[in-house]
Amino acid sequence: MVTPLKDSSSLDIPGLERLIEHLIQGGVHGFFILGTTGEAQSLGYSIRKELIERVCGQVLHRIPVLVGITDAAPDESIRLANIAAENGADAVVAAPPYYFTPSVNELRHYYLSLADRVPLPLMLYNMPSHTKINLDAELVQLLGAHDNVVGIKDSSGDLIYFQKIIRMMEEKPDFSLLVGPEELLMQALLSGCHGGVSGGANMFPELYVGMYDAFLEKDFKKMEQLREHIIHVSSIIYASDTYGGGYLQGLKGAMSMMDICSPTLASPLLSIQKEQMERIDKALLNLESIGVYVKS
């Protein structure tokens, strides 16, 4: 879930409230807040705390809420996990601590300590493009043996790696295997994963839920059609000539044109510029013409 912002230090509260209901009405099976699409590492701790409180307070256990607790300081991750538990969240999600590059042995120690200390089930988060660390499949298998480690979100984009983890975790069928890059959602589902955490669902939740439902129904023709739509969304909404926040600029820009929330990005990323919004407007008209988007 994106984090709707009024500015870098305050939430767009009406936008947040609209977004939560938009997603629930769109049929999503859960929320993952304070992840990469949520700009977590650019947000102050007071905003993170407020976001947890507001999301959990509005969702009210209608669907699960997973809270990102990734931080360079383990104590801050624990603090966020405690806030999540106090507000009724269902699980926490942690990528490796960034800046320093820990060894495999240090990562093992870090995650096992985290799993022992957090008051909620812990999901691993593999995001090597942002953390400089790829969680080895063997390490994931080892960590998955811990009673409180319940799954992984893999955003590596490496389907061969993810398929290896799927095979290695067959002996723990309740270990949740979720894929990040939405362009790989169909292939990942067919490979044996349990679902996706798709940024595009902030705009068009029915599209991604539809892919999952088509998989359950073994409607492979529909899956292929929806895959083409998902790739189309990615190519015309996320594309940007600007550096840094291109994906998020396009995503939040489209959401603002859909009257969901503000297009504001947290510093240091720059929000989408007015001249770029013309591209987003054309993209939404294109998506409307093929039935992905229904303008309210």
N, C-alpha and C positions, 0 to 999 in steps of 0.2 A: 504494500500500500504506500502511495506517495504521502508525504507530510505536507498538507496544505499550509502555506505560510503567508502571513500579512507582510512580514519582513524577516530578516535573519534572526530576530530575537523574539518573535511572537507568532502564534498560530493564527491561521485564518479559520476561526471557529465555525462560522456558518458554513464555509466550504467543507470543513472536516465533517460536520454533521450531515451535510448532503452526500458526501462521498460514502460514508458508512452505510447509509440507507440505499444508495445507488448500488453498492456492491452486494448487500444482502438481498435486495430485490432481484439482482442479476443472477442469484443462485450460487454464489461462491460458497465453498465449504469451510472456509476459515480465513483469518487475517494474519498476515505477517507484517508487523510494524517495526520500524527502526532497522530496516535492512538497507541495502544499497539504494534501491529506488526511493526509500524513505529518507535518504540523505543523512543517516544517523550520525556519521562521524563529523558532520559540519554543524551539528546542533548542540547547543549548550545543554547541560544536564537538567536545568530547570524546565526547558521545553520538552526534553525526553520524558521527564516525570509527568508533566502536564498531559502530554500526548497519551501516555499509558493510562492515566486516570480517566481521561475523557473517552478514549476508545472503549475501555472495559466498562465504563459506566453507561455508555450508550448501547453497546452490544448486549449486555446483560445476559451472557451465556447462550444467546441464540445460536451462535456458532463459535468454534474455538478461536482464541486469540493467542498468537505466538509473538513473543517480544524479543527483538534483537538486543543482545547485551554485549556485543563485541566492543572491546576496548583494549588499549595498550596496557592498562593497569588492571590486574585481576580483581583487586578490591572494588574497583568501580563496576566491573561486571557483576560481582556479587551484590553490590548495592542496588543496581538496576534489577537484578533477579528478585531481590526481596521486595522492591516496589511493585514489580509485576505480580508476585504472589499475593501481596496485600490487597491488590485491586482485582483479584479474581482471574488473572490470565491463566492459560492452560499449559503453556510450555515456554521455554526460552531457547534462543538460537545464538550460537557463538561461532564466529570465524576465528582463525588464529590471531593472536595479538600481533599487530603490525609494528613497523619501524625496525626493531631488531628482528633478525631472522633466526628463530630457534631451530635447534637440531630435532631430528625425529624423536630422540629420547626426551628432550625438553618439552616437545609438544605432547608426548604421551603423559609425562608428569603433569603438565599444565591442565590437560583435559580431564584426567582422572581426578585431580584435585578439585577442578570446577564441578565435575559431576557429583563429587562427595558433598560439596558445600552449597550448591544452589537448592532452593526449596521446591523447585519444579522440575519436571522432565526436561532433559537437555537434548537439543538437536545440534549436530555438527553443521558447519557451513563452509563449504569449500569454494573459495573465491580467489584463485591465484592471481588473477589480473590486478587485484587491488591490494592483496596482502603479501605478494611475492612468495607465497608458500602454497604448495600443492599437497593436500593431505594424502599420503600414500595409501593405496587400497589396503595394504596389510595393516597399517595403523588404524584405519577405519574399522576393519574387522576386529582388531584387538579392543578398541574403545567400545565397539558395539556389544561386547560381552558384558560391559558394566550395566547393571540393572537400571540405572538412571539415564543412560544414553539411548534415546529412542528412535533416532533417525538421522538422516543427512539431507541437506539441500546442496546439490552440486551445480555450481555455476561455472565450471571450468570450460564448458563447451566441447569437452572431449568425450564423445559417446563411447569410444572403446574403453576408456578408463571407467566410465560409469557402468558399462555392461559388466566389467570385471567385478565391481563392487556388488552389483545385483547378484551375480553368481556366488560371490563369497558370503553373502548374507542370507542365502537360501535357508540356512539352518535356524535363522531367527526371523520368521515370516512377519512378525509384528514390528520389525524395524522399518520405519517409514523411509522410502526412497523417493525423493522429490527432485525434479530437474528445474534449473533456473532458466536457461535460454529458451524462450517460447518457440523459437524456430525449430527446436529439436523435440518439442512436446510429443508429436505423433510418434516419432521413431523411438523415443524413450518409453512411452507407454507400451508400444509393441515389443520392446525389449524386456519388459517386466517391471518397470518402475510403477509407483503408486499414484503419481500425479505431478503437477507442476506448480511453481510459484511464478506466475506470469505478470510482468509489469503492465502489459497491455490490457489486462483485465480491469485495471483502474478505469479505462475508457469503455471497454466493451466486454463486460464480464460474461455475457451470454455466449460469446464466441468461444471462449476457452472452456467454459462449463460444457458447451455443446461438443467440443472435441472429446472431453472425458466421457460424456454420456454416449457418444458414438462408439467409443472404444468398448464400453461395457456392453453395448448392443451388438458389437462385432460388425458394425456398419462401416466397412473399410472404404467404400466409395465416398461416403459422407466425410470420413476422416480426411481423405485426400483433398476434398473440396475445401474443408475448413483449414487444412494446412496451407493451402494456397492463399486463403484470406489472411491468415496469421502472418505469413511472409509478406504479403502485400501491405499490411498495417506497418510492419517493421520497416519496409523499404521506403514508404512515403511519409510516415509520421516521424520516425526517429532520425531520418537522414538530416544532416546539418553540416554546413561548411564551417561552422565555428568550432573552436577548440575547447575541449574539456567537457562541457555539459550538454553536448548535442542530443544524446538520447533523452535526457531529462528535460531539456528545453522543448523538444518536440512533444513529449508526453504531457508536460504541464501546460504547454501552449494549447494543445488540443483540448485538454480538460477545461481550460478557461473558456474556449469557444463553445464548449458543450454546456457552459454555465454550471460546472461542478465546483470548481475552486479557482483560486488565484494562480497565475502562471509563475509566481515568485519562486526563485531558487535561493537556497542559503549560500552566503558567501563562503568560499571565494568564487563559486560559479556565477555566471551572469545569466539573468533571466532572458527569455527570448525577446528579440527586438520587434518593434512594430512592423518593420518591413518584411520580417520573416513570417509574420502571422498570415500574410497573403498566401504563402505556400501551404500553411496548415489549413486554411479555409478551403483551398482547392483540393487538398488531400481528403478532407472530410466530405466534400461533395462527391469525390470519386468513390469513397467508401459507402456513401449513401446510395449511389447508383448501382452498386453490386449487392446491396442488402446487408452490409455489415453494420451500418449506422442508421438509426432511425431518429431523425431530428425531432425533438420535442416541441 
